[in-house]
Amino acid sequence: MNHSSDPEDASAAALYHLKSFLRRLVRVTVLDGRIFIGSFAGTDKPLNILLINSEEYRLDGSNNGGDGRYVGQVLVPWRFVVKVEAQGINGDSYPYV
């Protein structure tokens, strides 16, 4: 196996890995403590994260009983992202991405 350090090969591998997350359920935690859970729809060039069919959860105690609110489509700016997790293949866990 040839392990080339060609930047194009690395970019192609990264793009392939990113595409594997399309339509998978992801959880994005942002700086202010909110969590967005939705289907990963892609990123733009600055790596802002686009989620569809999303719900927003607040961990600051401002919501009743931990229920989220439906926000639909959301674009999360990369500079606010603390953590991104994807639901496991078996559907029961969120391993780190």
VEXPA-592772 format. One record per atom (N, C-alpha, C): x, y, z; residue in three letters; residue number from 1; atom name; chain. Coordinates in nm, 4 decimals, padded with zeros to 6 digits, always signed. Layout:
# VEXPA-592772
NODE       east      north         up   type   seq   atom   mol
NODE          X          Y          Z    ALA   NUM     CA     A
...
***
This chain:
# VEXPA-592772
NODE       east      north         up   type   seq   atom   mol
NODE   +00.0837   -00.1173   +00.0000    MET     1      N     A
NODE   +00.0000   +00.0000   +00.0000    MET     1     CA     A
NODE   +00.0884   +00.1239   +00.0000    MET     1      C     A
NODE   +00.0596   +00.2152   -00.0861    ASN     2      N     A
NODE   +00.1369   +00.3368   -00.0997    ASN     2     CA     A
NODE   +00.0783   +00.4454   -00.0105    ASN     2      C     A
NODE   +00.1531   +00.4939   +00.0870    HIS     3      N     A
NODE   +00.1077   +00.5997   +00.1778    HIS     3     CA     A
NODE   +00.1668   +00.7320   +00.1319    HIS     3      C     A
NODE   +00.1051   +00.7889   +00.0334    SER     4      N     A
NODE   +00.1521   +00.9153   -00.0228    SER     4     CA     A
NODE   +00.1166   +01.0304   +00.0701    SER     4      C     A
NODE   +00.2029   +01.1318   +00.0732    SER     5      N     A
NODE   +00.1749   +01.2516   +00.1519    SER     5     CA     A
NODE   +00.1208   +01.3621   +00.0623    SER     5      C     A
NODE   +00.0671   +01.3245   -00.0527    ASP     6      N     A
NODE   +00.0118   +01.4187   -00.1486    ASP     6     CA     A
NODE   -00.1097   +01.4884   -00.0867    ASP     6      C     A
NODE   -00.1114   +01.6226   -00.0842    PRO     7      N     A
NODE   -00.2249   +01.6948   -00.0259    PRO     7     CA     A
NODE   -00.3581   +01.6632   -00.0946    PRO     7      C     A
NODE   -00.3546   +01.6347   -00.2240    GLU     8      N     A
NODE   -00.4782   +01.6005   -00.2941    GLU     8     CA     A
NODE   -00.5354   +01.4687   -00.2431    GLU     8      C     A
NODE   -00.4476   +01.3717   -00.2142    ASP     9      N     A
NODE   -00.4934   +01.2441   -00.1592    ASP     9     CA     A
NODE   -00.5547   +01.2643   -00.0210    ASP     9      C     A
NODE   -00.4909   +01.3482   +00.0595    ALA    10      N     A
NODE   -00.5429   +01.3759   +00.1937    ALA    10     CA     A
NODE   -00.6775   +01.4464   +00.1854    ALA    10      C     A
NODE   -00.6911   +01.5410   +00.0925    SER    11      N     A
NODE   -00.8182   +01.6117   +00.0758    SER    11     CA     A
NODE   -00.9275   +01.5173   +00.0287    SER    11      C     A
NODE   -00.8945   +01.4286   -00.0625    ALA    12      N     A
NODE   -00.9924   +01.3320   -00.1122    ALA    12     CA     A
NODE   -01.0371   +01.2391   -00.0006    ALA    12      C     A
NODE   -00.9445   +01.1949   +00.0829    ALA    13      N     A
NODE   -00.9786   +01.1070   +00.1944    ALA    13     CA     A
NODE   -01.0665   +01.1802   +00.2960    ALA    13      C     A
NODE   -01.0334   +01.3059   +00.3247    ALA    14      N     A
NODE   -01.1131   +01.3843   +00.4195    ALA    14     CA     A
NODE   -01.2536   +01.4080   +00.3653    ALA    14      C     A
NODE   -01.2644   +01.4374   +00.2366    LEU    15      N     A
NODE   -01.3946   +01.4591   +00.1750    LEU    15     CA     A
NODE   -01.4779   +01.3317   +00.1773    LEU    15      C     A
NODE   -01.4163   +01.2188   +00.1505    TYR    16      N     A
NODE   -01.4858   +01.0904   +00.1557    TYR    16     CA     A
NODE   -01.5388   +01.0645   +00.2966    TYR    16      C     A
NODE   -01.4552   +01.0917   +00.3964    HIS    17      N     A
NODE   -01.4955   +01.0716   +00.5368    HIS    17     CA     A
NODE   -01.6121   +01.1638   +00.5724    HIS    17      C     A
NODE   -01.6052   +01.2888   +00.5320    LEU    18      N     A
NODE   -01.7118   +01.3845   +00.5600    LEU    18     CA     A
NODE   -01.8424   +01.3424   +00.4932    LEU    18      C     A
NODE   -01.8344   +01.2965   +00.3685    LYS    19      N     A
NODE   -01.9546   +01.2517   +00.2970    LYS    19     CA     A
NODE   -02.0207   +01.1329   +00.3648    LYS    19      C     A
NODE   -01.9441   +01.0532   +00.4380    SER    20      N     A
NODE   -02.0019   +00.9372   +00.5063    SER    20     CA     A
NODE   -02.0988   +00.9793   +00.6174    SER    20      C     A
NODE   -02.0931   +01.1052   +00.6589    PHE    21      N     A
NODE   -02.1821   +01.1535   +00.7646    PHE    21     CA     A
NODE   -02.3113   +01.2150   +00.7115    PHE    21      C     A
NODE   -02.3218   +01.2312   +00.5805    LEU    22      N     A
NODE   -02.4432   +01.2904   +00.5241    LEU    22     CA     A
NODE   -02.5665   +01.2114   +00.5658    LEU    22      C     A
NODE   -02.6685   +01.2842   +00.6085    ARG    23      N     A
NODE   -02.7979   +01.2301   +00.6512    ARG    23     CA     A
NODE   -02.7912   +01.1500   +00.7807    ARG    23      C     A
NODE   -02.6768   +01.1493   +00.8476    ARG    24      N     A
NODE   -02.6667   +01.0825   +00.9774    ARG    24     CA     A
NODE   -02.7015   +01.1825   +01.0869    ARG    24      C     A
NODE   -02.7528   +01.1306   +01.1959    LEU    25      N     A
NODE   -02.7881   +01.2141   +01.3093    LEU    25     CA     A
NODE   -02.6604   +01.2593   +01.3799    LEU    25      C     A
NODE   -02.6472   +01.3910   +01.3989    VAL    26      N     A
NODE   -02.5310   +01.4450   +01.4687    VAL    26     CA     A
NODE   -02.5763   +01.5372   +01.5816    VAL    26      C     A
NODE   -02.4892   +01.5503   +01.6789    ARG    27      N     A
NODE   -02.5133   +01.6396   +01.7924    ARG    27     CA     A
NODE   -02.4001   +01.7411   +01.7935    ARG    27      C     A
NODE   -02.4366   +01.8692   +01.7878    VAL    28      N     A
NODE   -02.3389   +01.9782   +01.7855    VAL    28     CA     A
NODE   -02.3562   +02.0607   +01.9124    VAL    28      C     A
NODE   -02.2502   +02.0711   +01.9907    THR    29      N     A
NODE   -02.2506   +02.1523   +02.1119    THR    29     CA     A
NODE   -02.1807   +02.2837   +02.0802    THR    29      C     A
NODE   -02.2434   +02.3962   +02.1204    VAL    30      N     A
NODE   -02.1856   +02.5280   +02.0915    VAL    30     CA     A
NODE   -02.1419   +02.5971   +02.2206    VAL    30      C     A
NODE   -02.0679   +02.7058   +02.2063    LEU    31      N     A
NODE   -02.0047   +02.7759   +02.3191    LEU    31     CA     A
NODE   -02.1010   +02.8143   +02.4308    LEU    31      C     A
NODE   -02.2227   +02.8554   +02.3961    ASP    32      N     A
NODE   -02.3162   +02.9020   +02.5002    ASP    32     CA     A
NODE   -02.3906   +02.7879   +02.5683    ASP    32      C     A
NODE   -02.3518   +02.6638   +02.5412    GLY    33      N     A
NODE   -02.4106   +02.5493   +02.6093    GLY    33     CA     A
NODE   -02.5274   +02.4842   +02.5370    GLY    33      C     A
NODE   -02.5730   +02.5448   +02.4283    ARG    34      N     A
NODE   -02.6826   +02.4829   +02.3537    ARG    34     CA     A
NODE   -02.6320   +02.3605   +02.2790    ARG    34      C     A
NODE   -02.7243   +02.2693   +02.2550    ILE    35      N     A
NODE   -02.6955   +02.1493   +02.1764    ILE    35     CA     A
NODE   -02.7980   +02.1420   +02.0648    ILE    35      C     A
NODE   -02.7497   +02.1207   +01.9438    PHE    36      N     A
NODE   -02.8368   +02.1005   +01.8284    PHE    36     CA     A
NODE   -02.8237   +01.9565   +01.7848    PHE    36      C     A
NODE   -02.9367   +01.8894   +01.7707    ILE    37      N     A
NODE   -02.9384   +01.7517   +01.7214    ILE    37     CA     A
NODE   -03.0211   +01.7502   +01.5948    ILE    37      C     A
NODE   -02.9589   +01.7040   +01.4859    GLY    38      N     A
NODE   -03.0282   +01.6994   +01.3580    GLY    38     CA     A
NODE   -02.9523   +01.6173   +01.2570    GLY    38      C     A
NODE   -03.0075   +01.6080   +01.1381    SER    39      N     A
NODE   -02.9437   +01.5330   +01.0304    SER    39     CA     A
NODE   -02.8386   +01.6199   +00.9631    SER    39      C     A
NODE   -02.7174   +01.5677   +00.9512    PHE    40      N     A
NODE   -02.6079   +01.6411   +00.8887    PHE    40     CA     A
NODE   -02.6366   +01.6555   +00.7399    PHE    40      C     A
NODE   -02.6380   +01.7810   +00.6928    ALA    41      N     A
NODE   -02.6664   +01.8089   +00.5520    ALA    41     CA     A
NODE   -02.5442   +01.8619   +00.4791    ALA    41      C     A
NODE   -02.4383   +01.8972   +00.5508    GLY    42      N     A
NODE   -02.3165   +01.9429   +00.4849    GLY    42     CA     A
NODE   -02.2509   +02.0592   +00.5563    GLY    42      C     A
NODE   -02.1462   +02.1086   +00.4914    THR    43      N     A
NODE   -02.0733   +02.2252   +00.5414    THR    43     CA     A
NODE   -02.0492   +02.3190   +00.4240    THR    43      C     A
NODE   -02.0084   +02.4397   +00.4568    ASP    44      N     A
NODE   -01.9643   +02.5308   +00.3519    ASP    44     CA     A
NODE   -01.8124   +02.5435   +00.3626    ASP    44      C     A
NODE   -01.7532   +02.6306   +00.2835    LYS    45      N     A
NODE   -01.6078   +02.6413   +00.2804    LYS    45     CA     A
NODE   -01.5462   +02.6756   +00.4168    LYS    45      C     A
NODE   -01.6073   +02.7672   +00.4951    PRO    46      N     A
NODE   -01.5500   +02.7952   +00.6283    PRO    46     CA     A
NODE   -01.5853   +02.6906   +00.7342    PRO    46      C     A
NODE   -01.6449   +02.5789   +00.6931    LEU    47      N     A
NODE   -01.6802   +02.4658   +00.7795    LEU    47     CA     A
NODE   -01.7959   +02.4926   +00.8746    LEU    47      C     A
NODE   -01.8825   +02.5890   +00.8422    ASN    48      N     A
NODE   -02.0069   +02.6027   +00.9171    ASN    48     CA     A
NODE   -02.0872   +02.4750   +00.8935    ASN    48      C     A
NODE   -02.1594   +02.4300   +00.9934    ILE    49      N     A
NODE   -02.2281   +02.3012   +00.9868    ILE    49     CA     A
NODE   -02.3761   +02.3225   +00.9609    ILE    49      C     A
NODE   -02.4280   +02.2566   +00.8575    LEU    50      N     A
NODE   -02.5692   +02.2649   +00.8218    LEU    50     CA     A
NODE   -02.6408   +02.1394   +00.8691    LEU    50      C     A
NODE   -02.7430   +02.1609   +00.9536    LEU    51      N     A
NODE   -02.8269   +02.0513   +01.0020    LEU    51     CA     A
NODE   -02.9697   +02.0745   +00.9556    LEU    51      C     A
NODE   -03.0401   +01.9671   +00.9280    ILE    52      N     A
NODE   -03.1824   +01.9754   +00.8943    ILE    52     CA     A
NODE   -03.2615   +01.8911   +00.9931    ILE    52      C     A
NODE   -03.3916   +01.9204   +01.0030    ASN    53      N     A
NODE   -03.4799   +01.8516   +01.0985    ASN    53     CA     A
NODE   -03.4196   +01.8542   +01.2380    ASN    53      C     A
NODE   -03.3784   +01.9713   +01.2811    SER    54      N     A
NODE   -03.3020   +01.9875   +01.4047    SER    54     CA     A
NODE   -03.3883   +02.0286   +01.5231    SER    54      C     A
NODE   -03.3385   +01.9901   +01.6398    GLU    55      N     A
NODE   -03.3946   +02.0375   +01.7662    GLU    55     CA     A
NODE   -03.2830   +02.1037   +01.8446    GLU    55      C     A
NODE   -03.3221   +02.2047   +01.9228    GLU    56      N     A
NODE   -03.2275   +02.2787   +02.0052    GLU    56     CA     A
NODE   -03.2562   +02.2470   +02.1516    GLU    56      C     A
NODE   -03.1514   +02.2200   +02.2267    TYR    57      N     A
NODE   -03.1624   +02.1943   +02.3698    TYR    57     CA     A
NODE   -03.0719   +02.2916   +02.4423    TYR    57      C     A
NODE   -03.1203   +02.3421   +02.5559    ARG    58      N     A
NODE   -03.0394   +02.4321   +02.6383    ARG    58     CA     A
NODE   -03.0037   +02.3600   +02.7668    ARG    58      C     A
NODE   -02.8785   +02.3693   +02.8056    LEU    59      N     A
NODE   -02.8328   +02.3040   +02.9274    LEU    59     CA     A
NODE   -02.8256   +02.3996   +03.0452    LEU    59      C     A
NODE   -02.8702   +02.5235   +03.0252    ASP    60      N     A
NODE   -02.8616   +02.6242   +03.1312    ASP    60     CA     A
NODE   -02.9827   +02.6247   +03.2234    ASP    60      C     A
NODE   -03.0725   +02.5284   +03.2070    GLY    61      N     A
NODE   -03.1903   +02.5195   +03.2916    GLY    61     CA     A
NODE   -03.3048   +02.6083   +03.2483    GLY    61      C     A
NODE   -03.2958   +02.6724   +03.1314    SER    62      N     A
NODE   -03.4001   +02.7645   +03.0897    SER    62     CA     A
NODE   -03.5191   +02.6954   +03.0228    SER    62      C     A
NODE   -03.5089   +02.5644   +02.9985    ASN    63      N     A
NODE   -03.6240   +02.4964   +02.9395    ASN    63     CA     A
NODE   -03.6874   +02.4026   +03.0416    ASN    63      C     A
NODE   -03.8099   +02.3683   +03.0193    ASN    64      N     A
NODE   -03.8839   +02.2871   +03.1150    ASN    64     CA     A
NODE   -03.8639   +02.1389   +03.0885    ASN    64      C     A
NODE   -03.8053   +02.0697   +03.1846    GLY    65      N     A
NODE   -03.7938   +01.9259   +03.1759    GLY    65     CA     A
NODE   -03.6980   +01.8737   +03.0709    GLY    65      C     A
NODE   -03.6131   +01.9568   +03.0157    GLY    66      N     A
NODE   -03.5167   +01.9102   +02.9188    GLY    66     CA     A
NODE   -03.5721   +01.8890   +02.7798    GLY    66      C     A
NODE   -03.6938   +01.9343   +02.7545    ASP    67      N     A
NODE   -03.7504   +01.9200   +02.6208    ASP    67     CA     A
NODE   -03.6837   +02.0183   +02.5261    ASP    67      C     A
NODE   -03.6575   +01.9708   +02.4060    GLY    68      N     A
NODE   -03.5999   +02.0577   +02.3050    GLY    68     CA     A
NODE   -03.7083   +02.1315   +02.2297    GLY    68      C     A
NODE   -03.6653   +02.2228   +02.1470    ARG    69      N     A
NODE   -03.7608   +02.2905   +02.0597    ARG    69     CA     A
NODE   -03.7168   +02.2673   +01.9166    ARG    69      C     A
NODE   -03.8128   +02.2440   +01.8301    TYR    70      N     A
NODE   -03.7840   +02.2181   +01.6899    TYR    70     CA     A
NODE   -03.7409   +02.3479   +01.6231    TYR    70      C     A
NODE   -03.6241   +02.3457   +01.5585    VAL    71      N     A
NODE   -03.5758   +02.4637   +01.4882    VAL    71     CA     A
NODE   -03.5624   +02.4391   +01.3383    VAL    71      C     A
NODE   -03.5837   +02.3171   +01.2936    GLY    72      N     A
NODE   -03.5788   +02.2861   +01.1505    GLY    72     CA     A
NODE   -03.4380   +02.2878   +01.0968    GLY    72      C     A
NODE   -03.4124   +02.3785   +01.0042    GLN    73      N     A
NODE   -03.2802   +02.3896   +00.9421    GLN    73     CA     A
NODE   -03.1984   +02.4933   +01.0168    GLN    73      C     A
NODE   -03.0730   +02.4592   +01.0463    VAL    74      N     A
NODE   -02.9870   +02.5526   +01.1190    VAL    74     CA     A
NODE   -02.8450   +02.5437   +01.0628    VAL    74      C     A
NODE   -02.7810   +02.6595   +01.0507    LEU    75      N     A
NODE   -02.6414   +02.6673   +01.0105    LEU    75     CA     A
NODE   -02.5626   +02.7130   +01.1324    LEU    75      C     A
NODE   -02.4780   +02.6254   +01.1839    VAL    76      N     A
NODE   -02.4018   +02.6553   +01.3050    VAL    76     CA     A
NODE   -02.2633   +02.7050   +01.2642    VAL    76      C     A
NODE   -02.2297   +02.8296   +01.2983    PRO    77      N     A
NODE   -02.0968   +02.8818   +01.2639    PRO    77     CA     A
NODE   -01.9864   +02.8018   +01.3339    PRO    77      C     A
NODE   -01.8847   +02.7659   +01.2565    TRP    78      N     A
NODE   -01.7769   +02.6824   +01.3087    TRP    78     CA     A
NODE   -01.7089   +02.7453   +01.4303    TRP    78      C     A
NODE   -01.6986   +02.8785   +01.4344    ARG    79      N     A
NODE   -01.6283   +02.9434   +01.5467    ARG    79     CA     A
NODE   -01.7003   +02.9241   +01.6797    ARG    79      C     A
NODE   -01.8281   +02.8845   +01.6778    PHE    80      N     A
NODE   -01.9033   +02.8605   +01.8006    PHE    80     CA     A
NODE   -01.9080   +02.7130   +01.8402    PHE    80      C     A
NODE   -01.8589   +02.6244   +01.7548    VAL    81      N     A
NODE   -01.8682   +02.4802   +01.7794    VAL    81     CA     A
NODE   -01.7652   +02.4371   +01.8822    VAL    81      C     A
NODE   -01.8132   +02.3646   +01.9834    VAL    82      N     A
NODE   -01.7265   +02.3081   +02.0853    VAL    82     CA     A
NODE   -01.7012   +02.1606   +02.0556    VAL    82      C     A
NODE   -01.8062   +02.0909   +02.0140    LYS    83      N     A
NODE   -01.7951   +01.9472   +01.9918    LYS    83     CA     A
NODE   -01.8989   +01.9036   +01.8896    LYS    83      C     A
NODE   -01.8595   +01.8076   +01.8039    VAL    84      N     A
NODE   -01.9508   +01.7467   +01.7076    VAL    84     CA     A
NODE   -01.9431   +01.5959   +01.7285    VAL    84      C     A
NODE   -02.0592   +01.5342   +01.7442    GLU    85      N     A
NODE   -02.0659   +01.3903   +01.7639    GLU    85     CA     A
NODE   -02.1661   +01.3333   +01.6645    GLU    85      C     A
NODE   -02.1369   +01.2147   +01.6135    ALA    86      N     A
NODE   -02.2270   +01.1495   +01.5190    ALA    86     CA     A
NODE   -02.2829   +01.0233   +01.5811    ALA    86      C     A
NODE   -02.4089   +00.9970   +01.5508    GLN    87      N     A
NODE   -02.4713   +00.8767   +01.6027    GLN    87     CA     A
NODE   -02.4026   +00.7559   +01.5425    GLN    87      C     A
NODE   -02.3809   +00.6541   +01.6252    GLY    88      N     A
NODE   -02.3150   +00.5326   +01.5791    GLY    88     CA     A
NODE   -02.3971   +00.4592   +01.4745    GLY    88      C     A
NODE   -02.3315   +00.3713   +01.4035    ILE    89      N     A
NODE   -02.3954   +00.2935   +01.2984    ILE    89     CA     A
NODE   -02.5144   +00.2150   +01.3539    ILE    89      C     A
NODE   -02.5014   +00.1632   +01.4759    ASN    90      N     A
NODE   -02.6095   +00.0853   +01.5355    ASN    90     CA     A
NODE   -02.7200   +00.1725   +01.5931    ASN    90      C     A
NODE   -02.7019   +00.3041   +01.5893    GLY    91      N     A
NODE   -02.8070   +00.3963   +01.6279    GLY    91     CA     A
NODE   -02.8216   +00.4233   +01.7764    GLY    91      C     A
NODE   -02.7306   +00.3729   +01.8595    ASP    92      N     A
NODE   -02.7517   +00.3919   +02.0030    ASP    92     CA     A
NODE   -02.6413   +00.4676   +02.0749    ASP    92      C     A
NODE   -02.5476   +00.5239   +02.0037    SER    93      N     A
NODE   -02.4397   +00.5955   +02.0720    SER    93     CA     A
NODE   -02.3950   +00.7149   +01.9903    SER    93      C     A
NODE   -02.3185   +00.8017   +02.0537    TYR    94      N     A
NODE   -02.2636   +00.9196   +01.9874    TYR    94     CA     A
NODE   -02.1110   +00.9199   +02.0033    TYR    94      C     A
NODE   -02.0400   +00.8375   +01.9275    PRO    95      N     A
NODE   -01.8935   +00.8455   +01.9360    PRO    95     CA     A
NODE   -01.8429   +00.9773   +01.8804    PRO    95      C     A
NODE   -01.7297   +01.0220   +01.9304    TYR    96      N     A
NODE   -01.6741   +01.1489   +01.8821    TYR    96     CA     A
NODE   -01.6379   +01.1389   +01.7361    TYR    96      C     A
NODE   -01.6560   +01.2511   +01.6677    VAL    97      N     A
NODE   -01.6181   +01.2609   +01.5265    VAL    97     CA     A
NODE   -01.4829   +01.3263   +01.5202    VAL    97      C     A
***
